[in-house]
Amino acid sequence: VEAAPRRPQPSMAQNKAWQAFDTSTEAGRMLKKLYGSSAGHPNIAYPKLTTKPRKQMPKFIPGGAKLDATDARSNSHRREKASTVEPWRKKYARPTYKPIDFVARKRNTAAIDEILEDMSMRNAAYRPPRVNGSSTDAEKARLQEIAQFGGGKALPDEMTLGKTTLPSERRAQALEEARVEREWRKRRGLTEEPAAAAPEPKSLETQQIEQISREIEDRAAFLEEAKA
């Protein structure tokens, strides 16, 4: 039986085991010369290179691609100078006018005094127009009457008088009926009846007594309804 041929072992240059040595030593440099393609570089700490930042170049550089050049199209000095040129004409002094100069006929002192006198007379004789006041005693009494006899929702129905005819409306209705009666008697040729004497006004004490009596009667009636 023939023995299997032995696999050839890789040389030092093929397995590159020499690269495990640092070239900073003499042995490492010698291995580098023997098995390396070229001599290694010595480990020298060179200073870091510093470069100036480059200026950003624009997309379009006018004036032959020079950074310091200017675009001739943006130079409007000649156009501005041309626009300020005025055509030749004879110079005249411009007159200065005042608004009073355009009045067709100026007033004299007598006319002005007459106008001022008329204005002062009108101001002194002015009287404001007559308007019905909104905060008078009569207006307050009318609103109180509406709140008392016109109904409302502030209290329950059994504690209010309910919505009834206002006393002022009843007085106006009585006066209208009396006027109609007088007119009919006048047309029929009847003599007018003597006006009845007006009743004497009740004293304050009598009015208070009557008010208390009405309140007692109302409460008694309410209790009777509650019991029922």
C-alpha positions in Angstrom: 0.0 0.0 0.0 1.4 3.3 -1.0 1.4 6.0 1.6 -0.6 9.2 0.8 1.5 12.0 -0.3 2.2 14.6 2.3 0.5 18.0 1.9 3.2 20.6 1.6 3.4 23.0 4.6 3.0 26.7 3.8 6.1 28.7 4.0 6.6 31.7 6.3 5.8 34.1 3.5 2.6 32.3 2.7 1.0 32.1 6.1 2.1 35.6 6.9 2.9 34.7 10.5 5.7 37.3 10.4 3.1 40.0 10.5 2.5 39.3 14.2 5.8 41.1 14.9 5.8 44.8 15.2 8.2 46.7 12.9 9.3 48.9 15.7 11.8 46.3 16.7 14.9 45.1 14.9 13.6 41.5 14.6 10.3 42.7 13.2 12.0 44.8 10.5 14.3 41.9 9.5 11.2 39.6 9.1 9.5 42.3 7.1 12.5 42.5 4.7 12.7 38.7 4.4 9.1 37.8 3.8 7.4 41.1 3.0 7.1 42.6 -0.4 8.8 45.8 0.7 10.4 47.3 3.8 8.0 48.6 6.4 7.7 52.2 7.4 9.0 53.2 10.8 6.4 54.2 13.4 7.0 57.9 13.6 4.5 60.2 15.2 4.1 62.8 12.6 2.2 66.0 13.4 -1.4 66.2 12.2 -1.8 68.0 9.0 -4.0 71.1 9.2 -5.6 72.5 6.0 -7.5 75.7 5.6 -11.2 75.2 4.8 -11.9 75.7 1.2 -14.2 78.5 0.2 -17.6 77.2 -1.1 -17.8 77.8 -4.8 -21.0 79.1 -6.2 -22.8 77.3 -9.0 -22.1 80.1 -11.5 -19.1 82.4 -11.3 -19.3 85.4 -13.6 -16.4 87.3 -15.0 -14.4 84.4 -16.3 -14.9 82.1 -13.3 -12.9 84.4 -11.0 -14.0 84.6 -7.3 -13.3 88.3 -7.0 -15.1 89.2 -10.2 -18.5 90.9 -10.3 -21.3 90.3 -12.7 -21.5 93.0 -15.3 -25.3 92.5 -15.5 -25.7 93.7 -11.9 -23.8 96.9 -12.4 -26.6 99.4 -12.8 -24.6 102.5 -12.1 -24.8 103.6 -15.8 -28.6 103.0 -15.8 -29.1 105.0 -12.6 -27.0 107.8 -13.9 -28.9 107.9 -17.1 -32.3 107.9 -15.3 -31.3 111.0 -13.3 -30.5 113.1 -16.4 -33.3 115.7 -16.9 -34.0 117.3 -20.2 -32.9 120.9 -20.5 -35.5 123.5 -19.7 -35.5 127.0 -18.4 -35.6 127.3 -14.7 -38.4 129.3 -13.1 -39.1 130.1 -9.5 -42.1 128.0 -8.4 -44.9 130.2 -6.9 -46.2 129.3 -3.4 -50.0 129.4 -3.0 -52.1 129.2 0.1 -55.7 127.8 0.4 -57.1 131.3 0.9 -55.7 132.3 -2.5 -58.2 130.0 -4.2 -61.3 131.5 -2.6 -63.4 133.3 -5.3 -64.3 136.2 -3.1 -62.7 136.9 0.3 -64.8 138.1 3.2 -64.1 141.4 4.8 -64.0 142.0 8.6 -67.6 143.1 8.7 -68.9 139.9 7.1 -66.8 137.8 9.4 -68.1 139.6 12.5 -71.7 139.2 11.3 -71.2 135.4 10.9 -69.6 135.1 14.4 -72.5 137.1 15.9 -75.1 134.9 14.3 -73.3 131.7 15.6 -73.1 133.1 19.2 -76.9 134.0 19.0 -77.8 130.5 17.8 -75.7 128.9 20.6 -77.3 131.1 23.3 -80.9 130.5 22.0 -80.5 126.8 21.6 -82.9 124.7 23.7 -82.8 120.9 23.7 -85.9 119.0 22.4 -88.5 117.8 24.8 -88.3 114.0 25.4 -90.1 111.8 27.8 -87.9 110.9 30.7 -87.2 107.3 31.4 -86.4 107.6 35.1 -89.3 109.7 36.4 -91.6 109.0 39.4 -94.5 108.2 37.0 -92.4 105.6 35.1 -91.4 104.0 38.4 -95.0 103.9 39.6 -96.0 102.3 36.3 -93.4 99.6 36.6 -94.3 98.9 40.3 -98.0 98.5 39.3 -97.1 96.0 36.6 -94.9 94.0 39.0 -97.7 94.0 41.6 -100.8 93.3 39.5 -99.3 91.9 36.2 -98.4 88.5 37.5 -95.0 86.9 37.6 -92.9 83.9 38.3 -90.8 85.1 41.2 -93.2 83.5 43.8 -95.7 80.6 43.7 -99.1 81.3 42.3 -100.8 81.0 45.7 -98.5 83.8 47.1 -99.2 86.3 44.3 -102.2 88.3 43.4 -102.2 86.8 39.9 -102.5 88.6 36.6 -105.4 91.1 36.9 -106.5 94.4 35.3 -104.2 97.2 36.3 -105.6 99.9 38.5 -104.5 102.5 36.0 -106.4 100.7 33.2 -109.6 100.5 35.4 -109.3 104.3 36.1 -108.9 105.0 32.4 -111.8 102.8 31.5 -114.0 104.5 34.1 -113.1 107.9 32.7 -113.9 106.8 29.2 -117.3 105.5 30.3 -118.1 108.8 32.0 -117.1 110.7 28.9 -119.4 108.6 26.7 -122.3 109.0 29.1 -121.9 112.8 29.1 -121.8 112.8 25.3 -125.0 110.8 25.1 -126.8 113.0 27.6 -125.7 116.1 25.7 -127.1 114.6 22.4 -130.4 113.7 24.0 -130.8 117.2 25.5 -130.7 116.0 29.1 -129.2 118.1 31.8 -125.9 116.9 33.1 -126.0 115.3 36.5 -124.0 117.1 39.2 -120.7 115.5 39.7 -120.5 113.4 42.8 -118.3 114.7 45.5 -114.9 113.0 45.5 -114.5 110.8 48.6 -112.1 112.0 51.1 -108.7 110.2 51.0 -108.2 107.7 53.6 -105.6 108.3 56.2 -102.4 106.3 56.4 -103.5 104.5 59.5 -106.8 103.4 57.9 -104.9 102.1 54.8 -102.5 100.1 57.0 -105.4 98.5 59.0 -107.2 97.5 55.8 -104.1 96.0 54.4 -103.5 93.9 57.5 -107.1 92.8 57.5 -106.8 91.6 53.9 -103.6 89.7 54.6 -105.3 88.0 57.6 -108.2 87.0 55.5 -106.0 85.7 52.7 -104.0 83.5 55.1 -107.1 82.2 56.8 -108.5 81.2 53.4 -105.1 79.6 52.5 -105.2 77.5 55.7 -108.8 76.4 55.0 -107.8 75.2 51.5 -104.7 73.4 52.9 -106.9 71.5 55.5 -109.3 70.5 52.8 
